[in-house]
Amino acid sequence: MDQAIIKTRQQWGESHQNLGEFLKVGDPVDNDFIDWARDIMPPAHWTSRIIQIGEAHSHIEGRATYTTFYLLSGSQWIFGGYCWRTETKPPHTA
């Protein structure tokens, strides 16, 4: 983790990629990503350790998944992918 490159919201904007192309599960992100995720719309779930964007990304097994960021340790936020509400790991699909 110490060697991982922190991805920034500015880099994302300059990449012209959608979020799922730019970020991979486990990527560390800057605080600007977290501010964006919290402020883009009312979050689906928001605690001191998890932020999930308020609009469902998709549905798996009949349950909505949400774009998820979580606090790994200290102050480093991680992109968790598209997870069920309150969870930080993407559901496994067959």
QUIRA-V370417 format. One record per residue. PHI is phi in whole degrees, 0 to 359 (none if undefined). OMEGA is omega in whole degrees, 0 to 359 (none if undefined). D_CENTER is the distance of its C-alpha to the mean C-alpha in Angstrom with 1 decimal. Layout:
BEGIN
phi;omega;d_center
PHI;OMEGA;D_CENTER
PHI;OMEGA;D_CENTER
END
This chain:
BEGIN
phi;omega;d_center
none;182;16.8
299;182;19.3
270;183;19.8
293;178;16.2
274;178;15.8
284;179;13.3
273;183;11.8
250;177;12.5
295;178;11.9
297;177;15.6
300;179;15.5
300;179;13.1
300;180;15.7
284;184;18.5
282;184;17.3
60;177;17.8
254;172;15.3
283;187;12.9
302;181;9.1
292;174;9.5
279;184;12.5
284;182;11.4
257;173;8.4
248;179;9.3
306;180;8.1
97;178;9.1
292;171;9.1
286;181;9.6
232;180;8.7
280;181;11.3
295;177;11.7
296;175;12.2
299;182;8.5
293;176;8.2
300;179;11.5
298;182;10.5
298;181;7.7
287;189;10.4
262;185;13.3
297;175;12.7
194;178;14.0
304;182;14.6
296;173;11.6
289;178;12.1
207;182;11.6
211;173;11.8
229;178;13.5
290;183;14.1
239;182;11.7
220;170;8.8
229;176;7.3
237;181;6.8
299;191;7.9
290;177;11.5
250;181;12.4
299;176;12.3
277;181;11.0
199;176;13.9
231;177;16.2
231;182;17.0
54;177;20.3
78;181;20.6
245;180;17.4
291;171;14.6
248;184;11.1
231;173;8.1
299;192;4.7
236;171;3.3
234;179;3.3
220;181;7.0
273;182;10.2
282;178;12.0
199;181;15.4
60;183;17.1
232;181;14.9
265;177;12.4
272;183;8.7
234;172;6.8
280;182;3.9
266;183;4.9
93;183;5.4
244;191;7.2
241;172;8.8
295;182;11.8
306;180;12.0
76;181;12.1
253;183;11.1
242;175;8.8
237;179;10.3
299;178;10.5
293;178;14.1
277;178;16.8
244;182;18.7
279;none;22.4
END
